[in-house]
Amino acid sequence: MYSPKISEEFIPYLYQWAKSEGVSMTALVNRMIKNEIENNQRKEKKNNDEKDKRNPLWNSRNF
């Protein structure tokens, strides 16, 4: 499994942030990534819904 490395410059900030919230750095970073993925999915869905409104042929439910 691929495990990307967090840039060293972020570690002190993430450590302090996680410590202030009483969670591990892993839990904090996982939460941040989860939130960003959910935000991106909402944006993609909104963009796809807008495409569907402009042209019914773009509606993936038609396929």
N, CA, C and O of each residue as an XYZ file, in Angstrom:
252
protein
N       0.857     -1.181      0.000
C       0.000      0.000      0.000
C       0.894      1.231      0.000
O       1.892      1.287      0.718
N       0.528      2.208     -0.806
C       1.270      3.467     -0.890
C       0.967      4.317      0.333
O      -0.198      4.509      0.681
N       1.990      4.821      0.978
C       1.840      5.693      2.145
C       2.620      6.978      1.904
O       3.835      7.014      2.096
N       1.925      8.036      1.483
C       2.635      9.297      1.213
C       3.202      9.894      2.493
O       2.653      9.718      3.580
N       4.289     10.588      2.340
C       4.958     11.222      3.484
C       4.462     12.658      3.632
O       4.354     13.398      2.653
N       4.169     13.028      4.845
C       3.758     14.404      5.129
C       5.018     15.266      5.152
O       6.024     14.882      5.749
N       4.966     16.417      4.510
C       6.106     17.332      4.486
C       6.508     17.708      5.906
O       5.661     17.997      6.751
N       7.801     17.700      6.150
C       8.338     17.998      7.486
C       7.893     19.356      8.011
O       7.710     19.529      9.216
N       7.718     20.320      7.111
C       7.332     21.665      7.548
C       5.962     21.688      8.218
O       5.680     22.596      9.000
N       5.107     20.711      7.930
C       3.759     20.684      8.507
C       3.690     19.980      9.854
O       2.739     20.181     10.610
N       4.682     19.161     10.159
C       4.625     18.308     11.347
C       4.454     19.092     12.648
O       3.570     18.749     13.433
N       5.254     20.129     12.916
C       5.070     20.847     14.192
C       3.670     21.444     14.334
O       3.079     21.380     15.411
N       3.144     22.015     13.271
C       1.810     22.605     13.320
C       0.752     21.528     13.554
O      -0.137     21.689     14.390
N       0.859     20.430     12.807
C      -0.105     19.340     12.970
C      -0.024     18.735     14.367
O      -1.044     18.395     14.968
N       1.194     18.604     14.876
C       1.379     18.052     16.219
C       0.670     18.923     17.260
O      -0.071     18.411     18.099
N       0.896     20.219     17.204
C       0.276     21.137     18.164
C      -1.246     21.150     18.018
O      -1.973     21.167     19.012
N      -1.713     21.141     16.788
C      -3.154     21.149     16.526
C      -3.787     19.888     17.100
O      -4.793     19.962     17.806
N      -3.205     18.737     16.800
C      -3.739     17.468     17.297
C      -3.712     17.430     18.829
O      -4.670     16.990     19.465
N      -2.620     17.891     19.402
C      -2.479     17.911     20.858
C      -3.557     18.788     21.487
O      -4.132     18.429     22.515
N      -3.834     19.942     20.869
C      -4.845     20.857     21.427
C      -6.249     20.267     21.345
O      -7.122     20.628     22.134
N      -6.472     19.355     20.388
C      -7.777     18.714     20.252
C      -7.850     17.378     20.966
O      -8.908     16.751     21.022
N      -6.719     16.944     21.514
C      -6.708     15.689     22.253
C      -6.839     14.456     21.377
O      -7.384     13.438     21.802
N      -6.333     14.551     20.138
C      -6.372     13.411     19.226
C      -4.962     13.169     18.697
O      -4.072     14.006     18.848
N      -4.782     12.021     18.082
C      -3.481     11.736     17.477
C      -3.338     12.514     16.176
O      -4.328     12.948     15.587
N      -2.113     12.683     15.740
C      -1.888     13.348     14.447
C      -2.545     12.553     13.329
O      -3.091     13.132     12.390
N      -2.495     11.237     13.427
C      -3.120     10.396     12.402
C      -4.620     10.664     12.339
O      -5.180     10.813     11.253
N      -5.269     10.725     13.494
C      -6.712     10.993     13.523
C      -7.016     12.371     12.942
O      -7.977     12.529     12.189
N      -6.205     13.362     13.288
C      -6.406     14.713     12.766
C      -6.252     14.748     11.251
O      -7.104     15.296     10.552
N      -5.175     14.170     10.743
C      -4.927     14.187      9.297
C      -5.998     13.387      8.565
O      -6.454     13.800      7.499
N      -6.407     12.246      9.124
C      -7.476     11.467      8.492
C      -8.769     12.267      8.415
O      -9.474     12.219      7.407
N      -9.082     13.004      9.482
C     -10.290     13.836      9.491
C     -10.196     14.929      8.427
O     -11.166     15.199      7.718
N      -9.025     15.552      8.322
C      -8.825     16.605      7.327
C      -8.996     16.044      5.911
O      -9.661     16.650      5.071
N      -8.401     14.903      5.664
C      -8.493     14.296      4.333
C      -9.938     13.903      4.036
O     -10.437     14.142      2.936
N     -10.607     13.300      5.019
C     -12.016     12.908      4.836
C     -12.876     14.120      4.485
O     -13.701     14.054      3.575
N     -12.684     15.227      5.207
C     -13.460     16.442      4.934
C     -13.200     16.966      3.526
O     -14.133     17.370      2.832
N     -11.955     16.961      3.105
C     -11.620     17.452      1.768
C     -12.193     16.547      0.679
O     -12.665     17.036     -0.347
N     -12.154     15.233      0.896
C     -12.745     14.308     -0.079
C     -14.244     14.541     -0.185
O     -14.789     14.580     -1.288
N     -14.919     14.698      0.955
C     -16.359     14.954      0.937
C     -16.675     16.277      0.241
O     -17.629     16.350     -0.534
N     -15.889     17.324      0.506
C     -16.092     18.613     -0.168
C     -15.914     18.468     -1.675
O     -16.699     19.009     -2.454
N     -14.889     17.743     -2.078
C     -14.635     17.543     -3.501
C     -15.763     16.751     -4.155
O     -16.165     17.060     -5.276
N     -16.273     15.738     -3.469
C     -17.373     14.946     -4.007
C     -18.627     15.793     -4.178
O     -19.345     15.647     -5.168
N     -18.900     16.687     -3.211
C     -20.056     17.584     -3.334
C     -19.899     18.503     -4.548
O     -20.851     18.728     -5.295
N     -18.678     19.034     -4.736
C     -18.431     19.906     -5.891
C     -18.621     19.140     -7.193
O     -19.237     19.648     -8.131
N     -18.093     17.915     -7.255
C     -18.241     17.112     -8.466
C     -19.702     16.815     -8.743
O     -20.145     16.894     -9.889
N     -20.463     16.472     -7.695
C     -21.882     16.185     -7.876
C     -22.610     17.435     -8.367
O     -23.445     17.354     -9.268
N     -22.297     18.588     -7.778
C     -22.934     19.838     -8.201
C     -22.614     20.123     -9.664
O     -23.499     20.496    -10.434
N     -21.351     19.948    -10.048
C     -20.967     20.184    -11.440
C     -21.677     19.221    -12.372
O     -22.120     19.617    -13.450
N     -21.791     17.964    -11.975
C     -22.486     16.980    -12.807
C     -23.964     17.296    -12.900
O     -24.558     17.145    -13.967
N     -24.574     17.733    -11.802
C     -25.986     18.103    -11.823
C     -26.213     19.293    -12.741
O     -27.216     19.336    -13.452
N     -25.293     20.270    -12.740
C     -25.425     21.425    -13.619
C     -25.307     21.005    -15.078
O     -26.042     21.515    -15.923
N     -24.402     20.091    -15.388
C     -24.293     19.583    -16.752
C     -25.583     18.905    -17.170
O     -26.046     19.094    -18.294
N     -26.175     18.109    -16.269
C     -27.406     17.398    -16.570
C     -28.531     18.378    -16.907
O     -29.357     18.095    -17.775
N     -28.569     19.525    -16.229
C     -29.624     20.512    -16.473
C     -29.435     21.189    -17.828
O     -30.416     21.524    -18.493
N     -28.187     21.394    -18.241
C     -27.935     22.089    -19.506
C     -28.237     21.205    -20.706
O     -28.724     21.686    -21.729
N     -27.954     19.934    -20.584
C     -28.148     19.030    -21.705
C     -28.577     17.671    -21.175
O     -27.772     16.970    -20.561
N     -29.838     17.281    -21.399
C     -30.323     16.008    -20.866
C     -29.497     14.805    -21.335
O     -29.492     13.768    -20.673
N     -28.807     14.931    -22.459
C     -28.008     13.813    -22.939
C     -26.796     13.560    -22.055
O     -26.217     12.474    -22.094
N     -26.403     14.557    -21.254
C     -25.255     14.396    -20.353
C     -25.649     13.697    -19.060
O     -24.787     13.351    -18.252
N     -26.914     13.491    -18.866
C     -27.391     12.843    -17.655
C     -26.960     11.386    -17.676
O     -27.416     10.613    -18.518
N     -26.085     11.007    -16.755
C     -25.551      9.648    -16.748
C     -26.632      8.608    -16.488
O     -26.428      7.426    -16.764
N     -27.767      9.026    -15.968
C     -28.853      8.059    -15.741
C     -29.481      7.631    -17.056
O     -30.226      6.652    -17.095
N     -29.192      8.354    -18.137
C     -29.737      7.987    -19.446
C     -28.956      6.854    -20.104
O     -29.394      6.303    -21.114
N     -27.821      6.511    -19.546
C     -26.971      5.487    -20.156
C     -27.245      4.139    -19.582
O     -26.618      3.158    -19.981
